[in-house]
Structures are given as structure tokens and as C-alpha cells.
Amino acid sequence: MTSDTAQTDPVTAETENLRGLITNAHFVLFDFDGPICRLFAGHTAERVAKELVDWLERQGLRGLLTEEERVHPDPMVVLYAVNRRHPRSDLVAELEEWLTQQELKAITSAMPTAYADPLIRTWSALGRRLAVATNNSPRTVEGYLSQRELADCFTPHVYGRTDDLDLLKPDPHTLNRALNALGAAPAAALMIGDAPTDLHAAERAGVPFLGYARTETKEKLLRNAGARTVVDSLEPVLRILRGQA
């Protein structure tokens, strides 16, 4: 085997894996923040996380978080931490609603993921049934999809966060809700996500998985978690789909 063959064979295998995932998918479940858009592109997640920590400290609840959690750039980490210590409490419900309001504010400055809009429209036009299975608020997703005139491609299949945070991915709850509503066999579906939690939820639901990684760091996390097929752009997915039209 030549060095050139050694370099091209894995790429060819991954391309064929990608083609197989797309060809076999009659139902497509999207994660939201990542594969569809960058929600906090103009309203940074780091700032939202800091504001959430500040809110807790003003309530005299600084001790609920470790030092690492206080400086973590992901607001969901803060929310999870509080839920672990006070599950299904009024405090968690209040924080979840606060985070939802921050997400709703972020919609107007969210950055669409390259090729996501035409990909969604093409998949829908080909008769595939689409749903969103996300850890974001369903109100946020619905607001963004309406803004981008994509809501008809998904309606009414948006499944997201409630104040029962134990049911968020990697729990397969949102995926199972989507599958049940669509009447979809797991093997006939495809989950597109950008985080190990998406992969683990798909595995537990029995759904094939396609990783989307905007950065090398995200790709490494997905690969290390066991993802077999990962793309750094949705363009090849769209190209394969258009070849089926």
C-alpha cells in the first residue's frame, strides 16, 4: 500500500459512510445549537454563564457551585450543577426560565450554520420528516426557525429542554419523543449533533449518528467519544442530497 493510498482510503471510507447515513435516513433529528446555528454568536455563552453565576451569588447561593463551575463558559454546566444539588426544585425552574429568556434574546444575533438552511429545505422537499431534539428551550428553537422561515420544515416536531433536566441529552428522552411522534423506527432515522452528549443519546436511542464539528477541538471530542463519521461542513451532506433529487 502506497502512502497516497494510505491517505485516501480513510477519506473514501468516511465518504461512503456519510453517503450511507444520508441514503438510509427517512427521518432526520437535528441538534439545534451547532448543526442549525450558533445561538450565542453575538450574545456570548460565556457572558450568559457569568450572569447566571452572578445571579446565584446575589441570592446568597455561591456555595452551590465549585470554583470550576463558577468560571465555566457554558451556562448549561451551571444549570446542571444546581440541578444535581436541588433536583426538580423551584430554584432550578427559575434558573431554567432565566436561561430561556437569555436564549430568546440571542435569537436575533444567532449565526446560521453554513449550508444548514438549504440542507433543511432540501431534505424536507425530498419528503424526509424532520425534527429537532435539543437541550435548548423549544421556545428558542421555534423562534429561530420562524425567523429563518424554516418552521414548516419541522412543525410541530421540536423537542427540547424542560425543568426536568435529568431528561436532557445524553438521556435519549428528546430523541425518543421525536421518534414516537414521527412514527419512526430508530434505524430509519439519523441524528446530527456536535457534542458527545448528542452521540450518547443517539446510541441509547438506537439512532445512527452524524457528527458536525465546526472546530478541531469539537471533532476530537466527537472522535474520542466514538463517532465514526464527522464532517466539518454541511456542504458535502447537501451535495449528496442534491444528487438524490
C-alpha positions in Angstrom: 0.0 0.0 0.0 1.5 3.4 -1.0 1.5 6.4 1.2 -1.1 8.0 -1.1 -3.4 5.1 -0.8 -2.9 5.1 3.0 -4.0 8.8 3.0 -7.0 8.4 0.7 -8.6 5.2 1.8 -9.8 6.5 5.2 -11.3 9.6 3.4 -13.0 7.3 0.9 -14.4 5.1 3.6 -15.7 8.0 5.6 -17.3 9.5 2.4 -19.1 6.2 1.8 -20.2 6.0 5.5 -21.6 9.5 5.1 -23.4 8.6 1.9 -24.9 5.5 3.6 -26.1 7.5 6.6 -27.8 10.0 4.3 -29.3 7.5 1.9 -30.8 5.4 4.7 -32.2 8.3 6.6 -36.0 8.7 6.2 -36.2 10.7 9.4 -33.7 13.3 10.5 -33.2 14.6 14.0 -31.2 17.8 14.4 -29.5 19.1 17.4 -30.1 22.9 17.4 -27.1 24.9 18.7 -24.3 23.8 16.4 -25.8 22.0 13.4 -28.5 24.6 12.7 -27.0 27.8 14.1 -24.5 29.3 16.6 -27.1 30.6 19.1 -24.8 32.8 21.1 -22.7 34.1 18.2 -23.4 37.7 19.1 -24.5 37.2 22.7 -21.7 35.1 24.1 -22.4 32.0 26.1 -19.5 33.0 28.4 -21.3 36.2 29.3 -24.6 34.4 29.9 -22.8 31.8 32.2 -21.2 34.7 34.2 -24.5 36.4 34.6 -26.1 33.2 35.8 -23.3 32.8 38.4 -23.7 36.4 39.4 -27.5 35.9 39.9 -26.9 32.9 42.2 -24.3 34.9 44.2 -26.8 37.7 44.7 -29.2 35.2 46.1 -26.6 34.1 48.6 -26.1 30.7 46.7 -22.5 31.0 45.8 -21.8 27.8 47.7 -23.8 25.7 45.3 -21.0 25.9 42.7 -17.5 24.7 42.7 -14.7 27.1 41.6 -14.5 25.3 38.3 -18.3 25.6 37.7 -18.2 29.4 38.6 -15.8 30.1 35.7 -17.1 27.6 33.2 -18.1 29.3 29.8 -21.2 27.1 29.3 -24.4 28.2 31.1 -25.8 24.7 30.9 -22.9 23.5 33.1 -24.1 25.9 35.8 -27.7 24.8 35.4 -26.8 21.1 35.6 -24.7 21.8 38.7 -27.6 23.4 40.5 -30.0 20.6 39.4 -27.6 18.0 40.8 -27.8 19.6 44.2 -31.5 20.6 44.1 -33.2 18.4 41.5 -36.7 19.5 40.2 -36.7 22.4 42.7 -38.3 25.8 42.3 -34.8 27.2 42.0 -34.0 25.0 39.0 -37.3 26.0 37.4 -36.5 29.7 37.9 -32.9 29.3 36.5 -34.2 27.4 33.5 -36.7 30.2 32.7 -33.9 32.8 33.2 -31.7 30.9 30.7 -34.6 30.5 28.3 -35.0 34.3 28.3 -31.3 34.7 27.5 -31.7 32.2 24.6 -34.7 34.1 23.3 -32.7 37.4 23.3 -29.9 35.6 21.4 -32.1 34.6 18.5 -31.7 37.9 16.6 -27.9 37.7 16.6 -27.6 33.9 16.1 -25.4 32.9 13.2 -26.9 30.3 10.8 -24.6 27.4 10.3 -23.2 27.4 6.8 -25.4 25.3 4.4 -27.9 24.5 7.2 -30.9 26.4 5.7 -30.7 24.9 2.2 -29.9 21.5 3.7 -33.1 21.6 5.8 -35.2 22.8 2.9 -33.8 20.2 0.5 -34.3 17.3 3.0 -37.9 18.5 3.6 -38.5 18.8 -0.2 -37.3 15.3 -0.7 -40.1 14.1 1.6 -37.9 13.3 4.7 -39.5 14.0 8.1 -37.5 16.4 10.3 -37.4 17.1 14.0 -35.2 19.0 16.5 -34.0 17.2 19.6 -32.1 19.7 21.7 -31.1 20.8 25.2 -32.2 24.3 24.3 -35.6 25.6 25.1 -38.2 24.6 22.5 -39.4 28.2 22.5 -35.9 29.3 21.4 -35.8 26.8 18.6 -39.3 27.7 17.4 -38.5 31.4 17.5 -35.3 30.9 15.4 -36.9 28.6 12.9 -39.8 31.1 12.4 -37.2 33.9 11.9 -35.4 31.9 9.2 -38.7 30.7 7.6 -37.9 27.1 8.4 -40.7 26.3 10.8 -42.8 24.5 8.2 -39.9 22.0 7.7 -40.2 20.9 11.3 -43.7 21.7 12.6 -44.7 20.5 15.1 -41.6 18.4 15.9 -39.4 20.4 18.2 -38.4 18.6 21.4 -36.3 20.5 23.9 -35.5 21.4 27.5 -38.0 21.3 30.3 -37.3 22.0 34.0 -36.7 18.2 34.4 -33.0 18.5 33.5 -32.4 14.8 34.1 -34.1 14.2 30.8 -31.7 16.2 28.7 -29.1 14.6 26.4 -27.2 12.3 26.9 -30.6 10.9 28.1 -32.4 9.8 24.9 -35.7 11.3 26.1 -36.0 14.1 23.4 -34.9 11.7 20.7 -37.5 9.1 21.7 -40.2 11.7 21.8 -39.3 12.7 18.3 -39.2 9.1 17.0 -42.5 8.3 18.6 -44.2 11.4 17.2 -42.8 10.8 13.7 -43.7 7.1 13.9 -40.0 6.4 13.0 -38.0 3.2 13.6 -34.7 4.2 15.1 -32.7 2.5 12.4 -34.5 4.6 9.7 -33.5 7.9 11.4 -30.4 10.0 11.6 -29.2 12.2 14.4 -27.0 15.2 13.6 -25.2 16.6 16.6 -22.0 18.4 17.6 -21.3 17.1 21.1 -20.6 13.7 22.7 -24.0 14.1 24.6 -25.7 14.0 21.2 -23.8 10.9 20.2 -24.5 9.1 23.5 -28.2 10.0 23.3 -28.4 8.6 19.7 -26.6 5.4 20.8 -29.1 4.9 23.6 -32.0 5.5 21.3 -30.6 3.2 18.6 -30.3 6.0 16.0 -27.4 6.3 13.6 -25.3 9.4 14.2 -23.5 12.0 12.1 -21.2 14.4 13.9 -20.8 18.0 12.9 -17.6 19.7 14.2 -17.0 23.3 13.4 -13.6 23.2 15.1 -10.8 20.7 15.5 -11.5 20.6 19.2 -15.1 19.6 18.7 -14.0 17.0 16.2 -11.5 15.5 18.6 -14.2 15.3 21.3 -16.6 13.5 19.0 -14.0 11.1 17.7 -12.8 10.3 21.2 -16.4 9.6 22.2 -16.7 7.1 19.4 -18.2 9.0 16.5 -17.4 7.2 13.2 -18.5 9.8 10.8 -17.8 13.5 11.4 -18.0 16.5 9.0 -16.6 19.9 9.4 -19.1 21.4 7.0 -22.7 20.5 6.0 -21.8 21.2 2.3 -21.0 17.5 1.5 -24.2 16.4 3.1 -26.1 18.9 0.9 -24.2 17.8 -2.2 -25.1 14.1 -1.6 -28.7 15.1 -1.1 -28.9 17.1 -4.2 -27.5 14.1 -6.1 -30.6 12.2 -5.0 -33.1 14.8 -6.1 
